[in-house]
């Protein structure tokens, strides 16, 4: 509820909130390794919309262990090649 109150206050005051750009997010080392192993992975990822890129970066960065990040990246590659974001269903 605090967030809603703050959002209303910001809206009424006309305050502009600076949103992070996709380029502001750090690429996980494991994703960079995947890009170096096959440059097509990087090209395909870069063709995603900025919002879809952010969804993957947030998801990958949420894993604490490198092994978990690698596994998540490996599982997501097919959806990336399909042009889908992390939260999009396979049936769309």
C-alpha positions as CSV (number, residue, x, y, z in Angstrom):
1,X,0.0,0.0,0.0
2,X,3.0,2.3,0.7
3,X,4.0,2.0,-3.0
4,X,0.6,3.1,-4.2
5,X,0.5,6.1,-1.9
6,X,4.0,7.1,-3.0
7,X,3.0,6.7,-6.7
8,X,-0.1,8.9,-6.2
9,X,2.0,11.5,-4.5
10,X,4.6,11.5,-7.2
11,X,1.9,11.7,-9.9
12,X,0.2,14.7,-8.2
13,X,3.5,16.5,-7.8
14,X,4.5,16.0,-11.4
15,X,7.8,14.4,-10.3
16,X,9.5,12.5,-13.0
17,X,10.9,9.1,-12.1
18,X,14.0,8.0,-14.0
19,X,13.5,4.5,-15.1
20,X,16.5,2.2,-15.6
21,X,17.4,1.6,-19.2
22,X,18.2,-2.0,-20.4
23,X,21.8,-0.9,-20.8
24,X,22.0,0.0,-17.1
25,X,21.5,-3.7,-16.2
26,X,24.7,-5.8,-15.8
27,X,24.9,-8.9,-18.0
28,X,25.6,-12.0,-15.9
29,X,29.0,-13.5,-16.6
30,X,27.3,-16.8,-17.6
31,X,25.3,-15.0,-20.3
32,X,28.4,-13.2,-21.6
33,X,30.0,-16.7,-21.8
34,X,27.1,-17.9,-23.9
35,X,27.4,-14.9,-26.2
36,X,31.1,-15.6,-26.7
37,X,30.6,-19.2,-27.4
38,X,28.1,-18.4,-30.1
39,X,27.8,-14.9,-31.4
40,X,24.3,-15.8,-32.9
41,X,23.1,-16.0,-29.3
42,X,24.1,-12.4,-28.7
43,X,22.5,-11.2,-32.0
44,X,19.3,-13.0,-31.2
45,X,19.1,-11.6,-27.7
46,X,19.8,-8.1,-29.0
47,X,16.9,-8.4,-31.4
48,X,14.5,-8.8,-28.4
49,X,12.6,-5.7,-27.3
50,X,14.2,-3.9,-24.4
51,X,11.5,-5.1,-22.1
52,X,12.0,-8.7,-23.0
53,X,15.8,-8.3,-22.5
54,X,15.2,-6.8,-19.1
55,X,12.9,-9.7,-18.1
56,X,15.7,-12.2,-18.9
57,X,18.4,-10.1,-17.2
58,X,16.3,-9.8,-14.0
59,X,15.5,-13.5,-14.0
60,X,19.1,-14.6,-14.7
61,X,20.6,-12.2,-12.1
62,X,18.2,-13.4,-9.5
63,X,20.0,-16.7,-9.3
64,X,22.7,-16.8,-6.6
65,X,24.8,-19.7,-7.9
66,X,26.6,-19.7,-11.3
67,X,25.3,-23.2,-11.9
68,X,21.7,-22.1,-11.5
69,X,22.3,-19.1,-13.8
70,X,23.8,-21.3,-16.5
71,X,20.8,-23.7,-16.2
72,X,18.3,-20.9,-16.4
73,X,20.1,-19.5,-19.5
74,X,20.2,-22.9,-21.2
75,X,16.5,-23.3,-20.6
76,X,15.7,-19.8,-21.9
77,X,17.7,-20.0,-25.1
78,X,14.8,-21.6,-27.1
79,X,12.4,-18.9,-26.0
80,X,14.9,-16.2,-26.8
81,X,15.2,-17.6,-30.3
82,X,11.4,-17.5,-30.6
83,X,11.5,-13.8,-29.7
84,X,9.6,-14.3,-26.5
85,X,10.2,-12.7,-23.1
86,X,10.8,-14.7,-20.0
87,X,7.3,-14.4,-18.7
88,X,5.6,-15.2,-22.0
89,X,3.8,-18.5,-22.4
90,X,5.1,-21.0,-24.9
91,X,1.7,-20.9,-26.6
92,X,1.7,-17.3,-27.6
